[in-house]
Amino acid sequence: MERKRVIRTLITLCLVGALVLVLYLSQNHDSSNPHSSIPRETWINGPKGHGYAVLNNQQPWKQCYTCHEEKGLGGEAYCQSCHDQSGAKVVIPKKPL
């Protein structure tokens, strides 16, 4: 009987420790930014980053522009300013009227 109690106590302590660890690590996460879990350099230049998202999302006004505008960054203008700074020569998709 004593052995079962020790095992239960050990499992409980491990679960509480895991919960504390998850809570601690989640403090640095911005839940309103879907890119916050990815380092900036990986997001910009990585194989599954910005370029991949753009190529697989041919309608950025449905996702990207809306979120960027809600954050006060701007939609198409925000994308264009980043592309101008980096020297990327791309055509920004326009939001249909």
C-alpha positions in Angstrom: 0.0 0.0 0.0 2.8 2.4 0.9 4.5 1.8 -2.5 1.3 2.8 -4.4 1.1 6.0 -2.4 4.7 6.9 -3.2 4.1 6.2 -6.9 1.0 8.4 -6.9 2.8 11.2 -5.1 5.7 11.0 -7.6 3.3 11.1 -10.5 1.4 14.1 -9.0 4.6 16.0 -8.4 5.7 15.4 -12.0 2.4 16.6 -13.4 2.5 19.7 -11.2 6.1 20.4 -12.3 5.1 20.0 -15.9 2.2 22.5 -15.4 4.4 25.0 -13.8 6.9 24.6 -16.7 4.2 25.2 -19.3 2.9 28.2 -17.5 6.4 29.7 -17.2 7.3 29.1 -20.8 3.9 30.5 -22.0 4.6 33.9 -20.4 6.9 35.0 -23.2 4.4 33.9 -26.0 2.3 36.6 -27.7 -1.0 34.7 -28.4 -2.1 37.4 -30.7 0.8 36.9 -33.0 0.8 33.6 -34.9 4.5 34.1 -35.8 5.8 34.7 -32.3 6.9 31.1 -31.8 9.2 31.3 -34.8 12.5 33.3 -34.7 12.3 36.3 -37.0 15.2 35.1 -39.2 13.5 31.7 -39.6 10.2 33.3 -40.5 11.7 35.6 -43.1 14.2 33.3 -44.7 13.3 29.8 -43.6 12.0 27.0 -45.8 8.5 27.0 -44.2 8.5 30.7 -43.4 7.1 33.9 -45.1 7.8 32.8 -48.7 6.1 29.4 -48.1 3.1 31.1 -46.5 2.8 33.5 -49.4 3.1 30.9 -52.1 0.4 28.8 -50.4 -1.9 31.7 -49.5 -2.8 33.4 -52.8 -5.4 35.5 -51.0 -3.4 37.4 -48.3 -6.3 39.9 -47.8 -8.3 37.1 -46.0 -5.6 36.4 -43.4 -2.5 38.5 -43.5 -3.8 42.0 -44.3 -6.7 41.8 -41.8 -4.4 40.8 -38.9 -1.7 43.3 -39.8 -4.3 46.1 -40.0 -5.8 45.1 -36.6 -2.3 45.4 -35.1 -2.0 48.9 -36.6 0.7 47.9 -39.1 -1.3 48.4 -42.2 -2.3 45.8 -44.9 -0.8 46.1 -48.4 1.3 49.1 -47.4 2.9 47.1 -44.6 3.9 44.3 -47.0 5.1 46.8 -49.6 7.3 48.7 -47.1 9.0 45.4 -46.0 9.6 44.4 -49.6 11.0 47.8 -50.4 13.4 47.7 -47.5 14.6 44.2 -48.4 14.8 45.0 -52.1 12.4 42.2 -53.0 10.8 42.8 -56.4 7.3 41.3 -56.0 3.8 42.3 -56.9 1.6 42.7 -53.8 -1.8 41.1 -54.3 -4.5 43.7 -54.1 -7.7 43.2 -52.0 -10.6 42.8 -54.4 -13.3 45.4 -54.2 
